[in-house]
Structures are given as structure tokens and as C-alpha cells.
């Protein structure tokens, strides 16, 4: 889930007829480990797209659930888990010969990902 916080509303700018699934395990992929300012920004982005994107009640309800999740209290072990997430992401980048910074530059910048 973390990888799509910033891009979920940009990626699916139309109704796609499917529901979203929330990944919260392992814990370092739980969105609540992100700093609140990043999650609030994502929640506002989703809210701004809600009206134009979501014609199906099921998807509208799911996106509202994601917005609520973004505003949930930060995970109690967020600092340690965020470091685990960044280490995991570096390992994926190396293994897959990909770049998190290229794929999701705004989130990488907000996280000061090196």
C-alpha cells in the first residue's frame, strides 16, 4: 500500500470496476507508518478526485475507507517500521533493477529516500 499513497488517484482516474485491497502486513507496508503530513496530503488528493472518479458506490466507499485510514493515528512503531520499509524498498530496487525514486518521485522526495 505504501507505494501507492501518492499515486492512487492519479493512476486510476476513472472507474475501473474493481475494489482496492489494503496491505497492512508485513507491518512495514502499513500506510500508518508514514508521517502524518504525507498521509494527510494523500487524503486530500483522494478527496479532490472522489466526485469525478467514483461512480460506483462500492469504490466510493472503499476510497472513503482509504481516506479514513490515511487519517488514522500513526503506528506506534512508525520510526523503526519506516526504516524497514526504506531498506526493503532499496533491496527491491537492487533485485529488480528498478528505481523507487523514478517510479514515485513525489513520495520518494517526501520520505527523503536516497
N, C-alpha and C positions, 0 to 999 in steps of 0.2 A: 504494500500500500504506500509506503513512504515514497517510492519512486514516482508516484503519480499525483502527489498532493498538488503540485503547481500546474500540472498539465491536464488534469482530468477534464476540465471544462473546455479547454482548447482542443483536445484530441477528439472528443465526441461532441461536435457542435450540432448534432441533430439526434433525433430519437433513433436508437438502433435496435429497439425491440428486445433488449436483454437487460437483465438486472446486474448490479455491481456486487461483488463479493468483497468483504473487508478481511484483510490479512492482518492478524494480530499475534501470530506465532510463527517463528520464534519472536520473543518479546522485542528484539532489536529491530523488527519490521513493523512494530505497532506505531501508528501515527502519533500517539500521545507522547512519544519520546522527543518529538520536535519542540523547539522553543515556541512559546505561545504566539509570538508575533508572526511567525511563519504560518502557523495553523490558522490564525485569525485572517491573515491575508488570503489564504486558500478558501476559507469560509465565505469571505466577501466576494471573491471571484465566482464561486459556485452560486451564491445568491444572485449575482448580477446576470447569470446565464439561465437561471431557473425558468423564468417565464417563456423565453424563446425556444428553449431546448426540450422541455419536458411536457409532452402532450399526454403521455401515459401516466395514470395515477401511480402505478407500481414504481416506475422510475422516479417520479417526482417524490414519492415517499422515501425511496432509497437515498436520493440526493439530500433530502432534508435530514435523514439519519446521518449521512456523512458530514453535513454541516454541524449537526449537534455533536458528533464525535470530535470534530476539529475544535470545538469549544469546551470539550471535557477537560477536567483537571489533568495537569501534566503527570505522567507516570512518575512514581516515587523514585525510581532508579534511572531517571532520564539521562543523567550525565554519563554514567557507565554504559548504558544501552546505546546512546548516540555514538559513543566511541566504537562500540562493537559494530554498529551499522556502518560507520565510515570504513572500518577495517574490512568488513565483509564486502563492501562496495569496491574497495581497492582490489581485493582478491578477485572479484568477478571481472573487473576491468582487465586485469592482467590475464586471467584464464581465457576470457572471451575475446581478448584484443579489442576491447571497446572502451568508450570514454563516458563516464557519468557526466563530466563537465560539458561534453559536447551534446549528449542526449537531453539533459535537463539543466541548461546553464543557469537559469534563474535560481533554482533550488540549490545547485552547487555553490553559487555565489553567496546565497543567504547562509549556507552552512560553512562558508569559508573552507570548502573542500579543496584540498591540494593533491 
